[in-house]
Amino acid sequence: MSRRLWPELIAEMFGTFVLILFGTGVVAMVVLFGRGIPGELVHGGFTNITFAWGLGVTMGIYLTARVSGAHLNPAVTISLAVFRGFPWFKVGPYCLAQTVGAFLAAALVYLNYRPAFLRTDPDLSHTAGVFTTFPAFPELPMAGFLDQVVGTALLLLMIFALSDEDNLPPAANLAPVLIGLVVVAIGMAFGGMHGYAINPARDFGPRLFTVLAGFRNNGLTEGTGVFLVPIAGPILGGLLGGGAYDLLIRRYLEPKAL
């Protein structure tokens, strides 16, 4: 059994690694290369960020779907265990592999952009947000929590819809593109309140890296509890979205004739 599980874990780690390379890489492009001009749009701004994150999801799915199912997100893994029979003994290892992949991707992005980090933020005091997410309203933690719940609920709702053979699924080779577009849409609609993590590994792995790399104000070492929001919110949101699909849609679908 362990010999069957290892390839899946490697795929989850590598797929999440690719996803986070695209995602944190585009944030670095936008954050680190501005000229300080009020109102300037740096390398496409938030629009580029949402599209690159969506494309990163698409590429990660294409890369790993045939090996591991391309979860790339603990919220997806847990929701599949609750609603689709994914084996519970794989949940912890999958989540760990995803987090490791995200950590390694953050490390590579930092290595690649290190000169830009040191020019823009020599003491690494205000650029941890390249790698991880923070609340727009720190005094209202539940606002960011709700945002993460809603965004991840939409993600799992649509993943379940797009993968349901009894509904109207796309051709198998188009599903990754559409899931990536779902991520783009979530970012455009719900990207402001807490940085649109919608994925605990995507946030916690890079956040761990910022701690080890010496970034200050990283959301983990100051005792604010900021790091808990993009962990708990997406897990709850994924369960709500998956449950809503099964309760409100799937139960009314008639199985397709073979």
Secondary structure, 3 states (H helix, E strand, C coil): CHHHHHHHHHHHHHHHHHHHHHHHHHHHHHHHCCCCCCCCCCCCHHHHHHHHHHHHHHHHHHHHHHHHCCCCCHHHHHHHHHHCCCCHHHHHHHHHHHHHHHHHHHHHHHHHHHHHHHHHCCCCCCCHHHCCCCCCCCCCHHHHHHHHHHHHHHHHHHHHHHCCCCCCCCCCCCHHHHHHHHHHHHHHHHCCCCCCCCCHHHHHHHHHHHHHHCCCCCCCCCCCCHHHHHHHHHHHHHHHHHHHHHHHCHHHCCCCCC
